[in-house]
Amino acid sequence: TYIFLFVCVLILGGVVALFIFRNRKKQDLYPLLVMKDELERETLSDDLKQVKALEIAGKAEKLYTKWESEWYEIQSIDIEELDRDLYNAESYIDKFNFKRADEVIMNSGELIASIKDRIAEIRREIKELKEVEPKNREVYEEIVVEYKELNRELLAKRHQYGAAADQYEQNIKELAP
């Protein structure tokens, strides 16, 4: 009878220890769930709209396209993957598969860090573009003025250039802003 009682107490102690351990693992999971929710609420849409309103062209337009596709990838692929992984981790914890849950929790933490880094990088690049844009606009306006002056000078002195005037005119048209 003492052996039976000892075995029952041992089993009961083991079950209690498993549930305590499960609750501790869930406590490891909760901060990741909070971070995932923060990432879901995160938005770059306003920043991207501001960039689009800058009348961008060339390299800036390629950067905008890259940022837009990367933001779409973060929202539609990475956060969905993170959500699925966290759900799986919670499922593993509920099934007392702590080793697998730890692996998924670690991978989820790395994925969250990666997503945050990518968002920060996009924000940094957008900020740089916004800071450079006014200067670029000034340079563009100067180039337009210079182009018009060159074109006017060519038209006014066309007879002085002779046969080369057509080639100069072609070169200036290629430089047209």
C-alpha positions as CSV (number, residue, x, y, z in Angstrom):
1,T,0.0,0.0,0.0
2,Y,2.9,2.4,0.7
3,I,4.4,1.6,-2.6
4,F,1.1,2.3,-4.3
5,L,0.7,5.6,-2.4
6,F,4.4,6.5,-3.3
7,V,3.8,5.8,-7.0
8,C,0.6,7.8,-7.0
9,V,2.3,10.8,-5.3
10,L,5.2,10.5,-7.8
11,I,2.8,10.4,-10.7
12,L,0.9,13.3,-9.3
13,G,4.1,15.3,-8.8
14,G,5.2,14.5,-12.3
15,V,1.9,15.8,-13.7
16,V,2.1,18.9,-11.7
17,A,5.7,19.5,-12.8
18,L,4.7,19.1,-16.4
19,F,1.9,21.6,-16.1
20,I,4.2,24.1,-14.3
21,F,6.8,23.6,-17.1
22,R,4.1,24.0,-19.7
23,N,3.0,27.3,-18.1
24,R,6.6,28.6,-18.1
25,K,7.0,27.7,-21.8
26,K,3.7,29.6,-22.5
27,Q,5.3,32.6,-20.7
28,D,8.2,32.4,-23.1
29,L,5.7,32.4,-26.0
30,Y,3.6,35.4,-24.9
31,P,6.2,38.2,-25.6
32,L,6.5,36.8,-29.1
33,L,2.7,37.0,-29.6
34,V,2.8,40.6,-28.4
35,M,5.6,41.4,-30.9
36,K,3.7,39.7,-33.7
37,D,0.6,41.8,-32.9
38,E,2.8,45.0,-33.0
39,L,4.2,44.0,-36.3
40,E,0.7,43.4,-37.7
41,R,-0.2,46.9,-36.6
42,E,3.0,48.4,-38.1
43,T,2.5,50.2,-41.3
44,L,4.7,51.7,-43.9
45,S,1.8,52.6,-46.2
46,D,1.8,56.2,-45.2
47,D,5.6,56.6,-45.7
48,L,5.3,54.9,-49.1
49,K,2.4,57.2,-50.1
50,Q,4.6,60.2,-49.2
51,V,7.4,58.9,-51.3
52,K,5.1,58.3,-54.3
53,A,3.8,61.9,-54.0
54,L,7.4,63.1,-54.5
55,E,7.1,62.6,-58.3
56,I,10.1,60.2,-58.2
57,A,11.9,58.8,-61.3
58,G,14.9,56.7,-62.1
59,K,16.7,55.1,-59.2
60,A,14.3,56.5,-56.6
61,E,11.4,54.9,-58.5
62,K,13.2,51.5,-58.5
63,L,13.8,51.9,-54.8
64,Y,10.1,52.7,-54.2
65,T,9.1,49.6,-56.2
66,K,11.6,47.5,-54.1
67,W,10.2,48.9,-50.8
68,E,6.7,48.4,-51.9
69,S,7.3,44.7,-52.9
70,E,9.3,44.1,-49.7
71,W,6.5,45.6,-47.6
72,Y,4.0,43.4,-49.3
73,E,6.2,40.4,-48.7
74,I,6.6,41.2,-45.1
75,Q,2.8,41.6,-44.7
76,S,1.6,38.7,-46.7
77,I,4.3,36.1,-46.3
78,D,6.6,36.7,-43.3
79,I,3.9,37.7,-40.8
80,E,1.7,34.8,-42.0
81,E,4.6,32.4,-41.5
82,L,5.3,33.9,-38.0
83,D,1.6,33.5,-37.1
84,R,1.7,29.9,-38.2
85,D,4.9,29.2,-36.3
86,L,3.6,30.7,-33.1
87,Y,0.4,28.7,-33.4
88,N,2.5,25.6,-33.9
89,A,4.6,26.5,-30.9
90,E,1.5,26.9,-28.7
91,S,0.2,23.5,-30.1
92,Y,3.6,21.8,-29.2
93,I,3.5,23.3,-25.7
94,D,-0.1,22.0,-25.2
95,K,1.1,18.6,-26.4
96,F,4.1,18.7,-24.0
97,N,6.5,18.6,-26.9
98,F,8.8,21.2,-25.3
99,K,11.9,20.5,-27.4
100,R,10.1,21.2,-30.7
101,A,8.3,24.2,-29.1
102,D,11.7,25.7,-28.1
103,E,13.0,25.3,-31.6
104,V,9.9,27.0,-33.1
105,I,10.1,29.8,-30.4
106,M,13.7,30.4,-31.2
107,N,13.1,30.5,-35.0
108,S,10.1,32.9,-34.4
109,G,12.3,35.2,-32.4
110,E,14.8,35.3,-35.2
111,L,12.1,35.9,-37.8
112,I,10.7,38.8,-35.7
113,A,14.1,40.4,-35.4
114,S,14.6,40.0,-39.2
115,I,11.2,41.6,-40.0
116,K,12.0,44.5,-37.6
117,D,15.4,45.0,-39.2
118,R,13.9,45.0,-42.7
119,I,11.2,47.6,-41.7
120,A,13.9,49.8,-40.0
121,E,16.0,49.6,-43.1
122,I,13.1,50.6,-45.4
123,R,12.3,53.5,-43.0
124,R,15.9,54.6,-43.0
125,E,16.1,54.6,-46.8
126,I,12.8,56.4,-47.1
127,K,14.1,59.1,-44.7
128,E,17.3,59.5,-46.7
129,L,15.3,59.9,-49.9
130,K,13.0,62.5,-48.3
131,E,16.1,64.4,-47.1
132,V,17.8,64.3,-50.6
133,E,14.7,65.0,-52.6
134,P,14.6,68.9,-52.1
135,K,18.3,69.1,-53.2
136,N,17.6,66.9,-56.2
137,R,14.7,69.1,-57.2
138,E,16.9,72.2,-57.1
139,V,19.6,70.5,-59.2
140,Y,16.9,69.4,-61.7
141,E,15.6,72.9,-62.0
142,E,19.1,74.2,-62.6
143,I,19.6,71.6,-65.3
144,V,16.3,72.6,-67.0
145,V,17.4,76.3,-67.0
146,E,20.8,75.3,-68.4
147,Y,19.2,73.1,-71.0
148,K,16.9,75.9,-72.2
149,E,19.9,78.3,-72.3
150,L,21.9,75.9,-74.4
151,N,19.0,75.3,-76.7
152,R,18.4,79.1,-77.1
153,E,22.1,79.7,-77.8
154,L,22.1,77.0,-80.4
155,L,19.1,78.4,-82.2
156,A,20.5,81.9,-82.0
157,K,24.0,81.0,-83.3
158,R,23.1,78.1,-85.5
159,H,24.7,79.7,-88.5
160,Q,28.1,79.9,-86.6
161,Y,28.2,76.2,-86.0
162,G,27.6,75.3,-89.7
163,A,27.3,71.5,-90.4
164,A,27.9,70.6,-86.7
165,A,24.7,72.4,-85.7
166,D,22.6,69.4,-86.5
167,Q,24.8,67.1,-84.3
168,Y,24.8,69.7,-81.5
169,E,21.0,69.9,-81.7
170,Q,20.7,66.1,-81.6
171,N,23.1,65.9,-78.5
172,I,21.1,68.6,-76.7
173,K,17.8,66.7,-77.4
174,E,19.3,63.6,-75.9
175,L,20.1,65.6,-72.7
176,A,16.5,66.9,-72.5
177,P,15.1,66.7,-69.0
